[in-house]
Amino acid sequence: MNKIITYLFSIVLIMSLAFLYSFSSVKNSNKKIKNIAIEFAKGANDFLTQEMVNKLLIQNNKELVNQPKSVIDLQSLEYEVLSNPYIENANVFYTIDGILKTIVKQRVPIARIKTNNSSYYIDKHGFKMPLSDNYSARVLLITGKISEENLQQFTSFVNVILADDFLKKEIIGIHKTQKNEFVLSVRSGQYKIEFGSLEEINIKFKKLKAFYNKAYVDKTIEQYKIINLKYHNQVVCAK
């Protein structure tokens, strides 16, 4: 008898909990959005404004404030926010107090590509970002023989440069010639650095730093127009 009573009590308890959960879910889904909050993740946030992100948070051409939660598709809103080329990651969710919150992480440009037909930024993954009316990033300028196929090659090269404290301050431009060789522009002078191919990158930069250490000490750096790193175990300069 006790087992039957315990069994019946368990069934009633489960049904009660299910009813309360269902009631709570329905009540919660009918709650209306009180406001929209947009937060930018830590880091550079120069391309977008809160107003620009807010315009992305529109569903079926309707403002979301005062809309019930049940009619809002959070996943669809996230996809819409992520469609913006300046946004790397986005998280859209409800808060307990009825706020629709969006946390946005913007992409960080590492270089500007300039061709005869177009100009755009790339981030560390090689993702293309359009130029912005709001902000102009001070990044490496890449020119010359550029195609979709070699864009990742440029991206990898720039990432190597930016990983070095000295190089990221010194190198301001990369040009790829028709012979598929790379020429670098620098901040410290009018001379060019003929880098050649992208083989033995670290060895070539090591040679460049050793040359700089000597040329700055004896103040001969201003005499050169070209610093050639293409040859094995030597730096060839032209005045």
GIHU-V838400 format. One record per pair of residues at least 4 apart in sequence whose C-alpha atoms are under 8 Angstrom apart, sorted by the first residue. I is the first residue (numbers start at 1). J is the second residue. Records with the same first field share a line. If there is no record, write none. Layout:
I=J, J
//
This chain:
1=5
2=6
3=7
4=8
5=9
6=10
7=11
8=12
9=13
10=14
11=15
12=16
13=17
14=18
15=19
16=20
17=21
18=22
19=23
20=24
21=25
22=26
23=27
24=28
25=29
26=30
27=31
28=69
29=68, 69, 70
30=68, 69, 70
31=68, 69, 98
32=65, 66, 67, 68, 69, 98
33=64, 65, 66, 67, 68, 69, 98, 99, 100
34=65, 66, 98, 99, 100
35=65, 66, 98, 99, 100
36=54, 64, 65, 99, 100, 101, 102
37=99, 100, 101, 102
38=50, 53, 54, 101, 102, 103, 104
39=101, 102, 103, 104
40=45, 103, 104, 105, 106
41=103, 104, 105, 106
42=105
44=106, 108
45=105, 106
46=134, 135
47=86, 106, 132, 134, 135
48=52, 53, 86, 106, 134
49=53
50=54
51=55
52=56
53=57, 81
54=58
56=77, 80, 81
57=63, 64, 77, 80, 81
58=62, 63, 64, 77
59=63, 64, 72, 77
63=67
64=72
67=71, 72
68=72
73=77
74=78, 92, 93
75=79, 92
76=80
77=81, 92
78=82, 90, 91, 92
79=83
80=84
81=87, 90
82=87, 88, 89, 90
83=87
85=128, 129, 130
86=106, 107, 129
87=104, 105, 106, 107
88=104, 105, 106, 107
89=104, 105, 106
90=102, 103, 104, 105
91=102, 103, 104
92=100, 101, 102, 103
93=100, 101, 102
94=98, 99, 100, 101
95=99, 100, 101
107=123
108=123, 124
109=121, 122, 123, 124, 129, 137, 139
110=121, 122, 123, 124, 139, 140, 158, 159
111=121, 122, 123, 139, 140, 141, 142, 158
112=119, 120, 121, 122, 139, 140, 141, 142
113=119, 120, 121, 122, 141, 142, 143
114=118, 119, 120, 141, 142, 143, 144
115=119, 143, 144, 146
119=130, 131
120=128, 129, 130, 131
121=128, 129, 130, 131
122=126, 127, 128, 129, 155
123=127, 128, 129, 155
124=155, 159
125=152, 155
126=151, 152, 155
131=136
132=136
139=172
140=171, 172, 173, 174
141=172, 173, 174
142=173, 174, 175, 176
143=173, 174, 175, 176
144=175, 176, 177, 178
145=175, 176, 177, 178, 180
146=150, 151, 176
147=151
148=152
150=154
151=155
152=156
153=157
154=158
155=159
156=160
157=161, 198
158=162
159=163
160=164
161=167, 168, 171
162=167, 168
163=168
164=168
165=169
166=170
167=171
168=172
169=187
170=186, 187, 188
171=184, 185, 186, 187
172=184, 185, 186, 187
173=184, 185, 186
174=182, 183, 184, 185
175=182, 183, 184
176=180, 181, 182, 183
177=181, 182, 183
180=196, 197
181=194, 195, 196, 197, 198
182=194, 195, 196, 197, 198
183=192, 193, 194, 195, 196
184=192, 193, 194, 195
185=190, 191, 192, 193
186=190, 191, 192, 193
189=222
190=225
191=224, 225, 226, 227
192=225, 226, 227
193=226, 227, 228, 229
194=226, 227, 228, 229, 230
195=204, 228, 229, 230
196=229, 230
197=230
200=204
201=205
202=206
203=207
204=208, 229, 230
205=209
206=210
207=211, 229, 233, 234, 235
208=212, 229, 235
209=213
210=214
211=215, 235
212=216, 221
213=217
214=218
215=219, 220, 221
216=220, 221
220=224
223=239
224=237, 238, 239
225=237, 238, 239
226=237, 238, 239
227=235, 236, 237, 238
228=235, 236, 237
229=234, 235, 236
230=235
231=235, 236
//
